[in-house]
Amino acid sequence: MKEERNLKISFTKSGSGSESTRVSLPIKWIRELGITPDDREVEVTLEDDKIIISKKK
C-alpha cells in the first residue's frame, strides 16, 4: 500500500550558528513500522534522490 503526504521540514539555528532540520512523520506510519518509545532506533539511507527510513533490526 502506498500513501503519500506533503510535509514541511523545519529549520532551526542554534546559538553557535549551526543549523539543524526536523520533519514530523505521521504516527500511523511510525506504528506500522513497529517503532515505539522504547524501541525507536531506525536506519536512514540517502539513495539517489530519496531518503529511506527503516526500523533497525
Secondary structure, 3 states (H helix, E strand, C coil): CCCCCCCCCEEEECCCCCEEEECCCCHHHHHHCCCCCCCCCEEEEEECCEEEEEECC
